[in-house]
Amino acid sequence: MTASDLPLVPASKFEVSPSPTEAAIRRCKVRAVPVGRRLRVFATDPTLRDSLDTLHLSEATVLVPWEGSEDEPLGVGPCGEYLEVVDVDPASGCAYEPVDLNDPFLLASDGLKPTESDPKFHQQMVYAVAMTTIGHFERALGRTALWGQHRRTWVEDGERQWRDAFVRRLRIYPHALREPNAYYSPAHKALLFGYFPAEAPAGSLIPGTMVFTCLSHDIIAHEVTHALLDGLHRRFQESTNPDVAAFHEAFADIVAIFQHFNLPGLLEHELQRTRGDLGLGDEMASLARQFGQGIGRSSALRSAIGHDVGDFRSLTEPHDRGAILVSAAFAAFLAIYNRRTADLIRIASGGSGVLRTGRLHPDLVARLSAEARKAATHVLRMCIRALDYCPPVDITFGEYLRAIITADVDIVPDDTLGYRTAFLEAFRARGIYPDDLRTVSAESLQWDEPDFEVDGLGDLVRSLDLGWDIAADRAQAYKHHMANREKVHVFLNERMNGNLAWQFGLDASAGPGGSEGGHGRCECLAPDADDLPFRFEVHSVRPARRVAPDGSFVTDLVVVLAQRRCVAFDVGRDEGFWFRGGCTLLIDTRQGRERIRYCISKNVSSADRRERQRLFSTDGSSQSLSQLYFEADGAEPFAMLHRGF
């Protein structure tokens, strides 16, 4: 029989039974969601394209979390769950067409090709880098990120009223300013990026070359970090001592620098160029190279390498002072990297520790880069996790070091690789250590466990909704956060007495002693005026979830309490500043073991700290409260701080 002998039967007569797999697929109503969205960006900024040696490194492709669904796709702009890019240019009166990252062509080609001439790519760049930065915070803290609350105020019956509102999206304006500046606006919960013509020949730039801050990976990550830090520690905006503004700047730089290690190719190139010694080059440690050249410098805006080791206390400008903290963090990373790769260098050098001349073997570069990326990831997570272990107000560099050490002890009790010792060494070499410790060691730097208990703490913990994790709906997380704040306030208020208030850094014997004066000022009450009763704020109630390197899971509850007092600038003056105190509580949430593990406090009754803040706030030679908050531009402190960076 041949094929021609087969009977001709219409295809419609055949009934093909689906396979079990096909049947299961047909019954499944849930569509698979992509793991992420691949988007092209400038690796650091456009300057890498200007050298034949680095041309192949100028572009990178990053994988950002997939936002949107079939019913609610990622909006044009882009506009998603966390961010809304609004591209209006007030200086030129233009509103640029928003990019649609769901366009099939862009989905197939990893977004738009990096270019300085297309505003749509500028929108893609800020979105991609911002989402990458948010991801680092969420993975380190174990919960979805929330922006700072928007406080709405009004006057009713002569009384000032206020209400905090949930901010779903941080707005990003890629072309908001025609000046060499970029900043986070706490008042508007927005990032504003500037652009400007280069002043003079520098590096690869010629006079008049337009420099866009929204195309700098470092500047974008830096500004997003300011916004994320504001969502965690609102009072860190208040420059109450020389370290506070410097810490904000330094921490943002630390995040930007260590994100370099996730860019493909850049690290391998630097390892080959420096023959494995990352301390000899500055490609991984420099920030905003094109911006620095644009304002007339011969190199990058800032670098984590090259700062003299010494006492940082003589430096008062926030960026200069903060650079020492950045240098300490990077020096700790270098020590960790060198220890992790010592065996590889010994093997490659035949035991001498000195590599032979010529290019490094590609396999060695691959192994060195893997260790460097792992060390950089660990250091970045240590720095971010420490935010949950900081006091709520008036932070100092020494206290941040204690927060880093304590947070790491909680998740990695046995420090076999010496990470904590590396941090201690690097910070101590730069004069960064707490002033209130007799000895400085990895053990003494840990925050002490309190010696008091609060009755009924277990019942309180079990009554709270702690579903705020990395996969939580952000609006619901905020709603539960606000409900938890109210529950904690009621619980503590019922039990508050003079002793417990003192343990928490509060003063139960007096009220605020003044009325709101705007921009951080207060109007002091007359000596014989009736003061309001004792009040305190539960600023935050948030879970801290961490996964240790061995896979163990650690969950604590972070409760932040604060109180304020009005302090006159000088004797006899009615005008004053708000002096704040309070504490950060780390509470063990394990059933049957609920207890306060740490109480990290700054006492509102401290006369010494109050006098230091008063002197600092009236010192015209420093970047003080009066300069940052009390002038005409005080509503936008980061705008002043970043003017010219």
Secondary structure, DSSP 8 states (H G I E B T S, - for coil): --GGGS----GGG------HHHHHHHH-------SEEEEEEESS-GGGGGSTTTGGGSEEEEEEE--B-SSSB-BTBTB-SSEEE--EETTTTEE---B-TT-HHHHHTTSS---SS-HHHHHHHHHHHHHHHHHHHHHHHTS------EEEEEEETTEEEEEEE----EEEEEEEESSS-EEEETTTTEEEEEEEE--S-BTTB-TT-EEEGGG-HHHHHHHHHHHHHHHH-GGGGS--SHHHHHHHHHHHHHHHHHGGGGSTTHHHHHHHHHTT-TTS--TTTEE-HHHHHHTT-SS-SEESS----S-GGG--SHHHHHHHHHHHHHHHHHHHHHHHHHHHHHHHTTTSS---SS---HHHHHHHHHHHHHHHHHHHHHHHHGGGGS-SSS--HHHHHHHHHHHHHHH-SS-TT-HHHHHHHHHHHTT-S-TT-SS-STTTTS----S---TTHHHHHHHS----STTS-HHHHHHHHHHHHHHHHHHHHHH--HHHHHHTT--TT----EEEEETTEEEE--TTS-------EEEEEEEEEEE-TTS-EEEEEEEEEEEEEEEESSTT-SEEEEEEEEEEEEEE-STT--EEEEEEEE-TT-HHHHHHHHHHHT-TTSS-HHHHHSSTTTT-HHHHHTTT-
